Amino acid sequence: MIKLILVEPKYQFNLGYTARVAKNFGINELNLVNPKVKVNGKMAKMLAKHAVDLIENAKIYDSIKDAVKGCDIVIGTTGIWRKAIKNKKCACTLDEAVKKIKEGNFKNIALLIGRDDIGLSKEEIEDCDMVVFIPTSKDYPVLNLSHSVAILLYELTKNNLGKIYKVKNEYAKRDEIEYLFKLFWKNIEKRKDIRNKRLVLEAFKKAVIYSNLNKNEIHALITALS
């Protein structure tokens, strides 16, 4: 479980967009530490779209310490990785963080998102178990808050959410494909207007193989040529 925690959010537009993207990735609870924004503001609700319930039911905490209670690991985020290193905290890329989380088999993860303008403070970074950053262009390394949340949640949830969209794709057996090629050859063999029949057959074979057709599609072609 990922507990998404926003520290002292300031702007309604970021709150609304963050709620929306949180729900996109299966996060059904928004946790706010000492918010500086009108949580139930009109703009926040409007931009949240179908995630307005996350805004309306957001949990408010007075401190990060209270917000992260019960979590196995606290992951801080930063747009400036040197900031974490300067504070004697090891900063890792998002890919590295995902790997460490899997290795540690952490079940309850607190994902700490810093302020809209200045992020997490030095002291807050020091209190995190891990600090992650998203590698970006050196010309403009800092992402908008809601954009970074989208990337973070995608990487942290894709293994679980990806299973929902896996479609069973049954492929045809070798003998079924060979039978299709035989049928195709029979159809062109009696065509007097085709001079180089072998070339046409090879072209058809390549088209079928490169198309990576599934069992139903191969059977549809067999039906058409029968």
C-alpha positions as CSV (number, residue, x, y, z in Angstrom):
1,M,0.0,0.0,0.0
2,I,1.2,3.5,-0.9
3,K,0.3,6.3,1.5
4,L,0.6,9.5,-0.5
5,I,1.4,12.4,1.8
6,L,1.6,16.1,0.7
7,V,3.5,18.4,3.0
8,E,2.1,21.9,3.4
9,P,0.5,22.1,-0.1
10,K,0.0,25.7,-1.2
11,Y,-1.9,25.8,-4.5
12,Q,-5.3,24.5,-5.3
13,F,-4.4,23.6,-8.9
14,N,-1.6,21.3,-7.7
15,L,-3.9,19.7,-5.1
16,G,-6.6,19.0,-7.7
17,Y,-4.3,17.6,-10.3
18,T,-2.5,15.5,-7.7
19,A,-5.8,14.0,-6.5
20,R,-6.7,13.2,-10.1
21,V,-3.4,11.5,-10.9
22,A,-3.5,9.6,-7.6
23,K,-6.8,8.0,-8.4
24,N,-5.5,7.2,-11.9
25,F,-2.9,4.9,-10.2
26,G,-5.2,3.3,-7.6
27,I,-4.5,5.6,-4.7
28,N,-7.8,6.2,-2.9
29,E,-6.6,8.4,0.0
30,L,-5.0,11.8,0.1
31,N,-3.0,12.7,3.2
32,L,-2.1,16.3,3.9
33,V,0.3,17.7,6.5
34,N,-0.5,21.2,7.7
35,P,-2.0,22.4,4.4
36,K,-1.6,26.0,3.5
37,V,-4.4,25.8,0.9
38,K,-8.2,25.7,1.1
39,V,-8.5,22.0,0.8
40,N,-12.1,22.0,-0.4
41,G,-11.6,25.0,-2.7
42,K,-13.5,25.3,-5.9
43,M,-10.5,25.0,-8.2
44,A,-9.1,22.0,-6.4
45,K,-12.4,20.2,-6.8
46,M,-12.8,21.2,-10.4
47,L,-9.3,20.0,-11.4
48,A,-9.7,16.8,-9.5
49,K,-12.5,15.7,-11.8
50,H,-13.7,12.2,-10.8
51,A,-11.2,12.2,-7.9
52,V,-13.1,14.9,-6.0
53,D,-13.8,12.4,-3.3
54,L,-10.1,12.3,-2.4
55,I,-10.2,16.1,-1.9
56,E,-13.4,16.0,0.2
57,N,-12.2,13.1,2.3
58,A,-8.5,14.1,2.6
59,K,-6.9,13.3,6.0
60,I,-5.2,16.2,7.7
61,Y,-2.2,15.8,10.0
62,D,-0.3,18.3,12.1
63,S,3.0,16.7,11.5
64,I,4.9,14.3,9.2
65,K,5.5,12.1,12.2
66,D,1.8,11.5,12.7
67,A,1.2,11.1,9.0
68,V,3.7,8.3,8.5
69,K,2.7,6.2,11.5
70,G,2.3,2.5,10.7
71,C,4.4,2.7,7.5
72,D,7.3,0.4,6.9
73,I,9.4,2.9,5.0
74,V,9.3,6.6,4.4
75,I,10.4,7.7,1.0
76,G,11.2,11.4,0.6
77,T,11.3,13.1,-2.8
78,T,13.5,15.9,-4.2
79,G,13.9,17.6,-7.5
80,I,17.5,18.5,-6.6
81,W,19.5,15.4,-5.7
82,R,22.5,17.3,-4.6
83,K,20.3,18.7,-1.8
84,A,19.9,15.2,-0.4
85,I,23.6,14.4,-0.7
86,K,24.5,17.7,1.0
87,N,22.3,16.6,3.9
88,K,24.2,13.3,4.2
89,K,21.3,11.3,2.9
90,C,21.8,8.9,0.0
91,A,19.6,9.9,-2.9
92,C,18.7,7.3,-5.5
93,T,17.0,7.4,-8.9
94,L,13.4,6.2,-9.1
95,D,14.4,3.0,-10.8
96,E,16.9,2.2,-8.0
97,A,14.2,3.0,-5.3
98,V,11.7,0.6,-6.9
99,K,14.4,-2.1,-6.9
100,K,15.2,-1.5,-3.2
101,I,11.5,-1.6,-2.3
102,K,11.1,-4.9,-3.9
103,E,14.2,-6.3,-2.2
104,G,13.0,-5.1,1.1
105,N,9.5,-6.4,0.5
106,F,8.0,-3.3,2.1
107,K,4.2,-3.4,2.3
108,N,3.2,0.0,3.7
109,I,5.1,2.8,1.9
110,A,4.8,6.4,2.8
111,L,5.5,8.6,-0.2
112,L,6.4,12.1,1.0
113,I,5.9,14.9,-1.4
114,G,7.4,18.3,-0.5
115,R,6.0,21.8,-0.8
116,D,5.0,23.2,-4.2
117,D,7.8,25.8,-4.1
118,I,10.6,24.6,-1.9
119,G,10.1,20.9,-1.5
120,L,11.1,19.1,1.7
121,S,13.3,20.8,4.3
122,K,16.8,19.6,5.3
123,E,15.4,18.2,8.5
124,E,12.6,16.4,6.8
125,I,14.9,14.8,4.3
126,E,17.1,13.6,7.1
127,D,14.2,11.9,8.7
128,C,13.3,9.9,5.6
129,D,14.5,6.3,5.1
130,M,15.1,6.9,1.4
131,V,15.2,9.9,-0.8
132,V,14.4,9.6,-4.5
133,F,14.7,11.9,-7.5
134,I,13.5,11.7,-11.1
135,P,16.4,12.2,-13.6
136,T,15.6,15.2,-15.7
137,S,17.3,17.7,-18.0
138,K,20.1,19.7,-16.3
139,D,18.7,22.8,-18.0
140,Y,15.5,22.6,-16.0
141,P,15.6,19.7,-13.5
142,V,12.6,20.5,-11.3
143,L,9.2,19.1,-12.2
144,N,5.8,20.4,-11.3
145,L,4.5,18.7,-8.2
146,S,1.6,16.9,-9.8
147,H,3.8,15.8,-12.8
148,S,6.3,14.3,-10.5
149,V,3.6,12.5,-8.5
150,A,2.3,11.0,-11.8
151,I,5.8,9.6,-12.6
152,L,6.4,8.3,-9.1
153,L,3.1,6.5,-8.8
154,Y,3.4,5.0,-12.3
155,E,6.8,3.4,-11.4
156,L,5.6,2.3,-8.0
157,T,2.3,0.8,-9.1
158,K,2.9,-0.5,-12.6
159,N,3.7,-4.1,-11.6
160,N,0.4,-4.4,-9.8
161,L,-1.8,-2.4,-12.1
162,G,-0.2,-3.9,-15.2
163,K,-1.7,-7.3,-14.3
164,I,-5.2,-5.9,-14.8
165,Y,-4.5,-5.1,-18.5
166,K,-2.8,-8.3,-19.4
167,V,-4.7,-10.0,-22.2
168,K,-4.3,-13.6,-22.8
169,N,-3.0,-13.8,-26.4
170,E,-3.1,-17.4,-27.6
171,Y,-0.9,-18.0,-30.6
172,A,-1.4,-20.5,-33.4
173,K,0.7,-23.7,-33.5
174,R,3.3,-24.3,-36.1
175,D,1.2,-26.8,-38.0
176,E,-1.7,-24.4,-38.2
177,I,0.5,-21.7,-39.7
178,E,2.0,-24.2,-42.1
179,Y,-1.6,-25.2,-43.1
180,L,-2.4,-21.6,-43.8
181,F,0.7,-21.3,-46.1
182,K,-0.4,-24.5,-48.0
183,L,-3.9,-23.0,-48.5
184,F,-2.4,-19.8,-49.8
185,W,-0.2,-21.7,-52.2
186,K,-3.1,-23.6,-53.5
187,N,-4.9,-20.3,-54.2
188,I,-2.1,-18.7,-56.1
189,E,-0.9,-21.9,-57.9
190,K,-3.9,-21.8,-60.2
191,R,-3.6,-18.1,-60.9
192,K,-2.2,-17.6,-64.4
193,D,-1.8,-13.8,-63.9
194,I,0.8,-14.3,-61.2
195,R,4.2,-14.9,-62.9
196,N,6.5,-15.4,-59.8
197,K,4.3,-17.5,-57.5
198,R,7.2,-18.4,-55.2
199,L,8.0,-14.7,-54.6
200,V,4.3,-14.0,-53.7
201,L,4.3,-17.0,-51.3
202,E,7.5,-15.8,-49.5
203,A,6.1,-12.3,-49.3
204,F,2.9,-13.7,-47.7
205,K,4.9,-15.8,-45.2
206,K,7.0,-12.8,-44.1
207,A,3.8,-10.7,-43.7
208,V,2.2,-13.4,-41.5
209,I,5.3,-14.0,-39.4
210,Y,6.2,-10.3,-38.9
211,S,2.6,-9.5,-38.0
212,N,2.7,-11.9,-35.0
213,L,-0.9,-12.9,-35.5
214,N,-2.7,-14.7,-32.8
215,K,-4.6,-18.0,-33.1
216,N,-8.0,-16.4,-33.9
217,E,-6.5,-14.3,-36.7
218,I,-4.7,-17.2,-38.3
219,H,-7.9,-19.2,-38.2
220,A,-9.8,-16.3,-39.8
221,L,-7.3,-16.3,-42.7
222,I,-7.6,-20.1,-43.0
223,T,-11.4,-19.7,-43.3
224,A,-11.0,-17.0,-45.9
225,L,-8.7,-19.2,-48.1
226,S,-10.5,-22.5,-47.6
